[in-house]
Amino acid sequence: MVRSLLLVPLLAVAGGGVWLARGALVRWRDLRVAETYELSGDQWPMLVRAAGAMVCGICVTVLTLLTALGAFGSLDGGVAGRTGSAADRFEGSEAGNGFGGSGGGADGPGAGRPAAPPVEAVDAAAPSTTASTPTPSPLPVVSRFDSVGHPGGGELLQSAVPGPDGHPRNVRVWLPAQYAKDPNARFPVVVMHAATPRKTADTEVPDVFEGLASAVQSAKSKPFILVAPEAPNGTAHPCELVAAAPMAVADDAALRTTIAATFRTLPPGPAAWGTLGVGDGAPCAAAAGLARPDLYGAAAAVSGRYDPAALARTGAEAPAAGTPRLLLAAGKADTAGLDAARKLQSALRGGTGAAARAEVRISDNATDYSADRIRLRLVRQAAQYLGETLGKAS
């Protein structure tokens, strides 16, 4: 308010000072011309105008300082109020939308994506609590996802999202072509695990999007959103950590809530969320599906090598709710991969708890003339399995 009251006289005095200065300059030029022709002139009009311009300049300086001080005073007095009102708006938005934050639009490439329309769902990862000690679900992280390409006919976006350890890591999200075509549709989500520190899975398997799109186009799979978080640092083989800490792989609450708040996804849970791993990332996918069948309804592990005892123990310690569903796929000529898959299947059957209940399929019929073509076929099979299994669950 102080700044707006001082602004009017500041502009008026500044305008008057400019007018007087201009008049003094004109009179000075006239006197110079008169001296050239040896004529006498009156200097008082020029001096009066110059003095008036100086006075106006001093007034402008004072008013500018007062305006600045008034602005700073308003900031000092109003920061707490504005912060409080912003918090109120945030809480109001959370109550009205079901989420605490959002990204930017879902259709424009290279732009921030806003939160998807609210869905009535409870995060399956939230621990059960009593009425006296409620535990709030993790708030979604406000992340801006920027377009980085259009592989497989869809759109690939990237942003930074905090990991389970709280440190930001890159997360890539692939939206199928159907996402832009049907603005009202919601899609299942598949989380794809990477096996190289500080890399996302799509950089290890660059043709994964073509495989997914091919499976959808051939009507062998329903379209779904693929989420590829960056693998953690600290070890050369992140998926070897599943033997010691499978929950660190499976339970990624910040990722789930952020993706669900930013894109049009089906609610997080076994009816609509699955996991995928190819090559060295396969043990991560198997561990996530076995450790949290209450979060992931299906897991597909392609061309992996596994620790059967560790994964059987992971399944045995899983929550009682839910039945792990697991596809172990390998090329027909990959004898080592097929042997690893059969050993894991046997270990799970001989296990306890959710491990013994696990529904394990082995795919051993993929063959082609090159390793890349075989991998593409395996990715198609994985997409088909995930689409069918999640569709049945929902």
C-alpha positions as a printed NumPy array, in Angstrom:
array([[  0.   ,   0.   ,   0.   ],
       [  2.853,   2.407,   0.888],
       [  4.55 ,   1.738,  -2.409],
       [  1.389,   2.482,  -4.429],
       [  0.792,   5.818,  -2.59 ],
       [  4.339,   7.033,  -3.207],
       [  4.35 ,   5.973,  -6.839],
       [  1.946,   8.743,  -7.988],
       [  3.953,  11.761,  -6.665],
       [  7.159,  10.065,  -7.803],
       [  5.926,   9.96 , -11.385],
       [  4.573,  13.519, -11.189],
       [  7.815,  14.987,  -9.845],
       [  9.877,  12.992, -12.362],
       [  7.735,  14.349, -15.22 ],
       [  8.054,  17.926, -13.931],
       [ 11.801,  17.59 , -13.565],
       [ 12.139,  16.388, -17.154],
       [ 10.012,  19.317, -18.399],
       [ 12.085,  21.883, -16.455],
       [ 15.384,  20.35 , -17.541],
       [ 14.283,  20.442, -21.152],
       [ 13.273,  24.122, -20.803],
       [ 16.611,  25.021, -19.214],
       [ 18.442,  23.309, -22.052],
       [ 16.467,  25.221, -24.67 ],
       [ 17.146,  28.56 , -22.924],
       [ 20.86 ,  27.718, -22.68 ],
       [ 21.021,  27.022, -26.399],
       [ 19.295,  30.355, -27.1  ],
       [ 21.886,  32.196, -24.977],
       [ 24.732,  30.483, -26.86 ],
       [ 23.258,  31.565, -30.166],
       [ 22.847,  35.126, -28.847],
       [ 26.502,  35.232, -27.752],
       [ 27.56 ,  34.092, -31.21 ],
       [ 25.886,  37.125, -32.745],
       [ 27.039,  39.392, -29.855],
       [ 23.508,  39.833, -28.524],
       [ 22.616,  40.085, -24.854],
       [ 20.144,  37.673, -23.259],
       [ 18.375,  37.183, -19.916],
       [ 19.873,  34.246, -17.969],
       [ 17.299,  34.161, -15.18 ],
       [ 14.71 ,  31.969, -16.977],
       [ 17.408,  29.35 , -17.656],
       [ 18.684,  29.472, -14.059],
       [ 15.171,  29.168, -12.609],
       [ 14.396,  26.166, -14.795],
       [ 17.735,  24.516, -13.972],
       [ 17.18 ,  25.048, -10.24 ],
       [ 13.688,  23.598, -10.521],
       [ 15.041,  20.564, -12.36 ],
       [ 17.611,  20.03 ,  -9.6  ],
       [ 14.942,  20.255,  -6.911],
       [ 12.824,  17.731,  -8.81 ],
       [ 15.822,  15.413,  -9.082],
       [ 16.347,  15.557,  -5.33 ],
       [ 12.643,  14.837,  -4.746],
       [ 12.724,  11.896,  -7.153],
       [ 15.698,  10.425,  -5.284],
       [ 13.97 ,  10.8  ,  -1.91 ],
       [ 10.689,   9.36 ,  -3.154],
       [ 12.511,   6.434,  -4.766],
       [ 14.21 ,   5.625,  -1.46 ],
       [ 10.917,   5.885,   0.41 ],
       [  9.225,   3.608,  -2.131],
       [ 11.994,   1.033,  -1.789],
       [ 11.846,   1.189,   2.002],
       [  8.082,   0.814,   1.874],
       [  8.412,  -2.238,  -0.351],
       [ 10.942,  -3.822,   1.985],
       [  8.734,  -3.102,   4.945],
       [  5.814,  -4.767,   3.201],
       [  7.988,  -7.787,   2.522],
       [  9.098,  -8.004,   6.157],
       [  5.574,  -7.727,   7.436],
       [  3.91 ,  -9.908,   4.843],
       [  6.227, -12.848,   4.256],
       [  4.768, -14.877,   7.091],
       [  1.226, -14.129,   5.981],
       [  1.936, -15.055,   2.359],
       [  3.738, -18.201,   3.432],
       [  0.821, -19.19 ,   5.571],
       [ -1.68 , -18.523,   2.819],
       [  0.418, -20.527,   0.371],
       [  0.408, -23.419,   2.816],
       [ -3.35 , -23.074,   3.159],
       [ -3.721, -23.135,  -0.624],
       [ -1.49 , -26.222,  -0.792],
       [ -3.54 , -28.009,   1.866],
       [ -6.746, -26.993,   0.142],
       [ -5.454, -28.308,  -3.161],
       [ -4.409, -31.546,  -1.5  ],
       [ -7.828, -31.982,   0.048],
       [ -9.636, -31.187,  -3.173],
       [ -7.462, -33.125,  -5.609],
       [ -6.268, -36.074,  -3.6  ],
       [ -2.609, -35.134,  -4.096],
       [ -0.265, -32.547,  -2.6  ],
       [  1.44 , -31.383,  -5.81 ],
       [  1.583, -31.729,  -9.542],
       [  3.82 , -31.601, -12.577],
       [  2.791, -29.903, -15.875],
       [  0.4  , -30.815, -18.972],
       [  0.017, -34.298, -20.166],
       [ -0.006, -33.583, -23.857],
       [  2.482, -30.853, -24.783],
       [  6.026, -32.037, -25.411],
       [  8.749, -30.245, -23.504],
       [  6.356, -28.643, -21.023],
       [  5.718, -29.273, -17.327],
       [  2.894, -31.725, -16.783],
       [  0.003, -31.014, -14.363],
       [ -1.45 , -33.547, -12.014],
       [ -3.822, -36.079, -13.495],
       [ -7.508, -35.961, -12.471],
       [ -7.949, -37.354,  -8.951],
       [ -8.608, -41.016,  -8.409],
       [-10.136, -42.518,  -5.315],
       [ -7.391, -44.855,  -4.197],
       [ -5.297, -45.658,  -1.169],
       [ -1.597, -46.277,  -1.687],
       [ -1.044, -49.937,  -0.975],
       [  2.394, -49.103,   0.393],
       [  1.013, -47.049,   3.295],
       [  1.443, -48.96 ,   6.546],
       [ -1.611, -49.819,   8.587],
       [ -2.086, -47.449,  11.525],
       [ -4.45 , -46.976,  14.412],
       [ -6.804, -44.033,  14.745],
       [ -4.747, -42.59 ,  17.601],
       [ -1.454, -42.583,  15.685],
       [ -2.219, -41.778,  12.032],
       [  0.69 , -41.894,   9.601],
       [  0.223, -39.682,   6.528],
       [  1.008, -41.107,   3.108],
       [  4.068, -39.583,   1.42 ],
       [  3.245, -36.467,  -0.518],
       [  3.935, -36.562,  -4.244],
       [  7.011, -34.658,  -5.309],
       [  6.354, -31.696,  -7.58 ],
       [  8.474, -32.508, -10.614],
       [  8.605, -31.013, -14.07 ],
       [  8.885, -33.699, -16.729],
       [ 10.425, -32.465, -19.982],
       [ 10.165, -34.229, -23.313],
       [ 13.425, -35.8  , -24.512],
       [ 12.223, -37.81 , -27.517],
       [  9.492, -39.846, -29.205],
       [ 10.675, -43.477, -29.395],
       [  8.259, -46.232, -30.314],
       [  5.639, -43.727, -31.451],
       [  5.138, -42.478, -27.878],
       [  6.74 , -39.703, -25.845],
       [  9.747, -40.001, -23.532],
       [ 10.021, -37.532, -20.649],
       [ 12.578, -36.993, -17.925],
       [ 12.718, -35.357, -14.506],
       [ 14.5  , -35.606, -11.152],
       [ 12.653, -37.396,  -8.346],
       [ 14.014, -38.175,  -4.864],
       [ 14.956, -41.795,  -4.362],
       [ 14.411, -43.962,  -1.286],
       [ 17.548, -42.405,   0.227],
       [ 16.208, -38.861,  -0.311],
       [ 18.755, -37.917,  -2.979],
       [ 17.427, -36.829,  -6.402],
       [ 17.856, -39.226,  -9.303],
       [ 16.788, -39.121, -12.937],
       [ 13.494, -40.777, -13.795],
       [ 12.332, -41.358, -17.359],
       [  8.691, -41.927, -18.255],
       [  7.518, -43.342, -21.577],
       [  3.943, -42.558, -22.556],
       [  2.46 , -44.821, -25.241],
       [  0.882, -43.271, -28.335],
       [ -2.583, -43.989, -26.898],
       [ -1.915, -41.608, -24.001],
       [ -2.22 , -38.531, -26.212],
       [ -5.047, -39.975, -28.312],
       [ -7.407, -40.56 , -25.391],
       [ -7.18 , -37.705, -22.858],
       [ -9.669, -39.382, -20.516],
       [ -8.017, -42.795, -20.303],
       [ -5.912, -43.986, -17.38 ],
       [ -3.108, -46.464, -17.872],
       [ -1.326, -49.216, -15.959],
       [  2.298, -48.589, -14.961],
       [  5.361, -50.807, -15.322],
       [  8.546, -49.877, -13.441],
       [ 11.68 , -50.976, -15.329],
       [ 14.838, -51.518, -13.285],
       [ 18.336, -50.627, -14.452],
       [ 21.504, -52.567, -13.656],
       [ 24.135, -49.86 , -14.163],
       [ 24.73 , -47.186, -11.493],
       [ 23.435, -43.741, -12.435],
       [ 21.737, -45.019, -15.588],
       [ 18.126, -45.655, -16.522],
       [ 17.069, -48.985, -18.017],
       [ 16.197, -47.53 , -21.426],
       [ 19.85 , -46.564, -21.95 ],
       [ 20.798, -50.212, -21.394],
       [ 17.97 , -51.571, -23.545],
       [ 17.36 , -48.797, -26.118],
       [ 14.94 , -50.883, -28.181],
       [ 12.596, -51.543, -25.262],
       [ 10.105, -48.913, -26.484],
       [  9.934, -50.455, -29.943],
       [  9.243, -53.827, -28.328],
       [  6.453, -52.414, -26.16 ],
       [  4.887, -50.483, -29.048],
       [  5.096, -53.557, -31.288],
       [  3.287, -55.671, -28.702],
       [  0.508, -53.092, -28.452],
       [  0.172, -52.642, -32.231],
       [ -0.107, -56.399, -32.737],
       [ -2.884, -56.482, -30.123],
       [ -0.783, -58.749, -27.893],
       [ -0.652, -56.242, -25.059],
       [ -2.645, -53.392, -23.637],
       [ -0.807, -50.043, -23.564],
       [  0.87 , -49.032, -20.33 ],
       [  3.189, -46.308, -19.032],
       [  6.81 , -47.341, -18.557],
       [  8.758, -45.722, -15.693],
       [ 12.564, -46.089, -15.666],
       [ 14.247, -44.759, -12.487],
       [ 18.002, -44.3  , -12.34 ],
       [ 19.849, -47.145, -10.621],
       [ 21.495, -46.231,  -7.294],
       [ 25.207, -45.619,  -6.984],
       [ 27.602, -47.218,  -4.525],
       [ 28.023, -50.621,  -6.162],
       [ 28.932, -51.8  ,  -9.636],
       [ 25.911, -54.137,  -9.725],
       [ 22.912, -52.531,  -7.976],
       [ 20.669, -55.562,  -8.461],
       [ 23.023, -57.659,  -6.341],
       [ 21.648, -55.717,  -3.375],
       [ 18.345, -57.588,  -3.584],
       [ 19.781, -60.44 ,  -1.54 ],
       [ 20.554, -58.095,   1.364],
       [ 17.827, -55.444,   1.038],
       [ 14.987, -56.416,  -1.32 ],
       [ 12.671, -53.823,   0.208],
       [ 15.014, -51.051,  -0.946],
       [ 14.274, -52.16 ,  -4.512],
       [ 10.566, -52.772,  -4.138],
       [  9.23 , -50.036,  -1.891],
       [  9.748, -46.701,  -3.687],
       [  6.924, -44.588,  -2.29 ],
       [  8.19 , -41.237,  -3.636],
       [  8.315, -42.63 ,  -7.162],
       [  4.811, -44.097,  -7.004],
       [  3.145, -41.017,  -5.562],
       [  4.931, -38.658,  -7.97 ],
       [  4.037, -40.687, -11.056],
       [  0.441, -41.129,  -9.901],
       [  0.091, -37.389,  -9.248],
       [  1.677, -36.272, -12.524],
       [  0.268, -38.671, -15.097],
       [ -3.058, -40.344, -15.805],
       [ -2.323, -43.665, -14.162],
       [ -4.48 , -46.277, -12.553],
       [ -4.153, -46.293,  -8.755],
       [ -0.877, -47.749,  -7.441],
       [ -1.401, -51.353,  -6.442],
       [ -1.324, -54.917,  -7.756],
       [ -4.279, -54.371, -10.085],
       [ -2.409, -51.888, -12.264],
       [  1.306, -51.713, -11.422],
       [  3.998, -54.154, -12.496],
       [  7.762, -54.364, -12.812],
       [ 10.231, -55.325, -15.549],
       [ 13.95 , -56.093, -15.755],
       [ 16.147, -57.14 , -18.678],
       [ 19.577, -58.736, -18.379],
       [ 21.342, -57.662, -15.202],
       [ 18.202, -55.74 , -14.212],
       [ 16.127, -58.951, -14.126],
       [ 16.965, -59.818, -10.469],
       [ 15.654, -56.399,  -9.394],
       [ 12.32 , -57.032, -11.124],
       [ 12.051, -60.518,  -9.637],
       [ 12.874, -59.196,  -6.154],
       [ 10.319, -56.369,  -6.428],
       [  7.558, -58.761,  -7.533],
       [  8.377, -61.291,  -4.811],
       [  8.945, -58.785,  -1.996],
       [  5.811, -56.7  ,  -2.562],
       [  2.986, -58.645,  -4.254],
       [  0.675, -56.161,  -2.545],
       [  2.195, -53.4  ,  -4.717],
       [  3.104, -55.125,  -7.981],
       [  0.615, -57.484,  -9.595],
       [  3.132, -58.918, -12.064],
       [  6.891, -59.041, -12.636],
       [  8.748, -59.957, -15.831],
       [ 12.442, -60.874, -15.658],
       [ 14.187, -61.316, -19.021],
       [ 17.539, -63.068, -19.643],
       [ 18.513, -62.855, -15.989],
       [ 20.858, -64.7  , -13.656],
       [ 19.475, -65.153, -10.159],
       [ 20.332, -66.087,  -6.583],
       [ 17.562, -68.654,  -5.954],
       [ 18.098, -68.9  ,  -2.199],
       [ 18.036, -65.112,  -1.685],
       [ 14.919, -64.629,  -3.814],
       [ 13.131, -67.532,  -2.123],
       [ 13.892, -65.9  ,   1.221],
       [ 12.594, -62.598,  -0.141],
       [  9.316, -64.273,  -1.144],
       [  9.009, -66.015,   2.209],
       [  9.279, -62.692,   4.049],
       [  6.776, -60.903,   1.778],
       [  3.447, -59.574,   3.097],
       [  0.763, -62.208,   3.422],
       [ -1.576, -60.304,   1.11 ],
       [ -1.178, -60.939,  -2.594],
       [  0.213, -63.689,  -4.774],
       [  3.498, -63.043,  -6.603],
       [  3.191, -63.5  , -10.355],
       [  6.472, -63.859, -12.177],
       [  7.573, -64.437, -15.776],
       [ 11.12 , -65.73 , -16.291],
       [ 11.976, -65.406, -19.975],
       [ 15.137, -66.325, -21.866],
       [ 16.069, -67.07 , -25.455],
       [ 15.852, -70.641, -26.65 ],
       [ 19.615, -70.749, -27.145],
       [ 20.364, -69.157, -23.762],
       [ 20.936, -72.379, -21.847],
       [ 22.49 , -70.616, -18.85 ],
       [ 19.565, -68.211, -18.603],
       [ 16.983, -70.99 , -18.844],
       [ 18.845, -73.043, -16.241],
       [ 18.874, -70.037, -13.868],
       [ 15.121, -69.566, -14.414],
       [ 14.315, -73.214, -13.662],
       [ 16.451, -73.204, -10.511],
       [ 14.635, -70.105,  -9.267],
       [ 11.276, -71.691, -10.034],
       [ 12.235, -74.793,  -8.046],
       [ 13.528, -72.732,  -5.118],
       [ 10.273, -70.782,  -4.925],
       [  8.16 , -73.923,  -5.052],
       [ 10.14 , -75.338,  -2.154],
       [  9.934, -72.116,  -0.166],
       [  7.433, -70.861,   2.37 ],
       [  4.915, -68.05 ,   2.57 ],
       [  4.369, -65.99 ,  -0.561],
       [  7.307, -67.733,  -2.251],
       [  5.443, -71.048,  -2.232],
       [  2.315, -69.368,  -3.594],
       [  4.162, -67.65 ,  -6.44 ],
       [  2.818, -68.257,  -9.929],
       [  5.961, -68.655, -12.033],
       [  5.999, -68.987, -15.819],
       [  9.067, -69.773, -17.889],
       [  9.282, -68.657, -21.518],
       [ 11.908, -70.526, -23.558],
       [ 10.685, -70.254, -27.162],
       [ 12.204, -66.958, -28.351],
       [ 14.585, -67.459, -31.256],
       [ 15.884, -65.333, -34.119],
       [ 18.984, -64.687, -36.216],
       [ 20.613, -62.116, -33.879],
       [ 20.849, -61.358, -30.174],
       [ 19.124, -57.992, -30.643],
       [ 16.184, -59.606, -32.432],
       [ 15.864, -62.227, -29.702],
       [ 15.858, -59.524, -27.043],
       [ 13.151, -57.636, -28.958],
       [ 11.019, -60.784, -29.017],
       [ 11.561, -61.3  , -25.3  ],
       [ 10.527, -57.709, -24.558],
       [  7.352, -58.284, -26.576],
       [  6.63 , -61.424, -24.556],
       [  7.221, -59.533, -21.318],
       [  4.874, -56.729, -22.44 ],
       [  2.217, -59.277, -23.379],
       [  2.533, -61.039, -20.027],
       [  2.39 , -57.801, -18.03 ],
       [ -0.568, -56.461, -20.017],
       [ -2.543, -59.684, -19.669],
       [ -1.773, -60.218, -15.986],
       [ -2.478, -56.657, -14.918],
       [ -5.653, -56.656, -17.013],
       [ -6.924, -59.771, -15.242],
       [ -6.045, -58.352, -11.856],
       [ -8.036, -55.187, -12.576]])
